[in-house]
Amino acid sequence: MKTLCLCLALLTALLANNVQAHKFSTAYLDVSERDGQPLIVWQVALHDLAQAKLLSTPDVNTVRWQQVLDSEAVLISYITTRMQFTADNIACTLTPQRADTWVLQQIQGEFYLQLAVEVQCATHQAWQLQYRALFDIEHSHKALLFWHTAADRRRVVLDSDTLIFPAN
């Protein structure tokens, strides 16, 4: 009986090592002000970018930094179509920084791309962010937004039901 229990415990331990848990899809958005204009810093998991087929990698579980850099045009196009910023309901211009300024960061054991997006708005009134990245490939995706401007300081969660901040 003792041997049977020991074998079952060993078998359970071996099987547990081969099971992969579902990874939560979480990005971080930091909106601040620089020289009177918004600055967005987007931190997104490399795994999420690979799952969305935005990186030139055949294996979503193994991503190299060079593959991220090689995907610069795709990533810049993606973020400028999935993120909008307005001031007084007038569209602002988003300019993601080039790949040579990107940073690789480890957050809670996972690697994230940190990409800054410069924003040019015609006015300083009623700023608003719309974020639609990754929801089409992962419905449970969340973006933790840190909004700290002269007019407002808040932390909110953007999800598929809450895509705009601040809401009208």
C-alpha positions in Angstrom: 0.0 0.0 0.0 2.8 2.4 0.9 4.5 1.6 -2.5 1.2 2.3 -4.3 0.8 5.7 -2.6 4.4 6.6 -3.4 3.9 5.6 -7.1 0.7 7.6 -7.3 2.4 10.6 -5.8 5.3 10.4 -8.2 3.0 9.9 -11.2 0.9 13.0 -10.1 4.1 15.1 -9.8 5.3 14.0 -13.2 2.0 14.8 -14.9 1.7 18.1 -13.1 5.0 19.3 -14.7 3.6 18.6 -18.2 0.4 20.5 -17.7 0.4 24.2 -18.8 -2.0 26.6 -17.2 -3.8 29.3 -19.2 -1.9 32.6 -19.1 -3.9 35.7 -18.4 -3.6 38.4 -21.0 -2.8 41.6 -19.3 -1.3 44.7 -20.7 -0.3 47.9 -18.9 -1.0 51.4 -20.2 0.6 54.5 -18.6 -0.8 57.9 -19.7 1.1 60.9 -18.6 1.9 64.4 -19.8 5.1 65.6 -21.3 5.4 69.2 -22.5 1.7 69.6 -22.3 1.0 66.6 -24.6 -0.1 63.0 -23.7 2.5 60.3 -23.6 1.4 56.7 -23.6 3.6 53.8 -22.6 2.2 50.4 -23.6 3.6 47.3 -21.9 2.4 44.1 -23.5 3.4 40.4 -23.0 5.5 38.9 -25.8 3.3 35.8 -25.5 0.2 37.9 -26.3 1.9 39.5 -29.3 2.9 36.0 -30.6 -0.6 34.7 -30.0 -2.0 37.5 -32.1 0.4 36.6 -34.8 2.1 40.0 -34.7 5.6 38.6 -34.3 7.7 36.8 -36.9 7.9 33.6 -34.8 6.7 30.1 -35.7 6.4 29.2 -32.0 4.3 31.4 -29.7 6.1 29.9 -26.7 9.6 30.9 -27.8 10.1 34.5 -28.8 13.5 36.1 -29.4 14.1 39.8 -29.0 15.2 40.0 -32.7 11.9 38.6 -33.8 10.2 41.5 -31.9 12.5 44.0 -33.5 11.9 42.5 -36.9 8.1 42.9 -36.4 8.5 46.7 -35.9 6.3 47.8 -38.9 3.5 45.3 -38.0 3.5 46.3 -34.3 3.5 50.0 -35.1 0.6 49.6 -37.6 -1.3 47.4 -35.1 -1.1 49.8 -32.2 -2.0 52.9 -34.3 -5.1 51.1 -35.5 -6.1 49.7 -32.1 -5.5 52.7 -30.0 -7.0 56.2 -30.5 -6.6 59.4 -28.5 -8.8 62.4 -28.8 -8.9 65.9 -27.3 -12.3 67.6 -27.3 -13.5 64.8 -29.6 -10.8 65.7 -32.2 -8.5 62.9 -33.2 -4.9 63.3 -32.0 -1.8 62.0 -33.9 -0.2 58.9 -32.4 3.5 58.3 -33.1 4.9 55.1 -31.7 8.6 55.3 -31.0 10.9 53.2 -33.2 12.2 49.8 -32.2 15.6 51.0 -31.2 14.0 52.7 -28.2 11.9 49.7 -27.1 12.6 48.0 -23.8 12.2 44.4 -22.8 10.9 44.1 -19.2 10.1 41.2 -17.0 6.8 41.5 -15.0 5.7 38.7 -12.7 7.9 36.2 -14.5 6.8 37.1 -18.0 8.6 39.2 -20.7 6.9 42.4 -21.9 7.6 44.8 -24.6 7.6 48.4 -23.4 6.7 50.7 -26.3 6.2 54.5 -25.9 3.6 56.3 -28.1 3.9 60.1 -28.4 0.6 61.9 -28.9 0.0 65.3 -30.5 -3.3 67.0 -29.8 -4.7 70.3 -31.0 -6.1 71.1 -27.6 -5.4 70.3 -24.0 -9.1 69.8 -23.2 -11.1 66.6 -22.6 -8.5 64.0 -23.3 -9.8 60.5 -24.0 -8.2 57.1 -24.8 -9.8 54.3 -26.7 -8.0 50.9 -26.4 -9.0 47.9 -28.6 -5.8 45.9 -28.7 -5.9 42.1 -28.3 -9.6 41.8 -27.4 -10.2 40.0 -30.8 -7.8 37.2 -29.9 -8.4 37.0 -26.2 -11.8 38.1 -24.9 -10.6 38.1 -21.3 -7.7 40.5 -22.1 -7.4 43.4 -19.6 -5.4 46.6 -19.8 -4.4 48.1 -16.5 -4.5 51.9 -17.1 -2.5 54.3 -15.0 -3.8 57.7 -16.0 -1.8 60.5 -14.3 -2.2 63.9 -16.0 -2.5 67.4 -14.5 -6.3 67.2 -14.8 -6.9 63.6 -13.4 -5.1 60.8 -11.6 -6.8 57.4 -11.7 -6.2 53.7 -12.1 -8.8 51.8 -14.1 -9.1 48.4 -15.8 -10.0 48.5 -19.5 -11.7 45.3 -20.9 -13.9 44.3 -23.7 -16.8 46.1 -22.0 -14.9 49.2 -21.1 -12.8 50.4 -24.1 -12.8 54.1 -23.5 -11.4 56.3 -20.6 -12.6 58.6 -19.4 -16.1 57.7 -20.4 -18.4 60.6 -21.4 
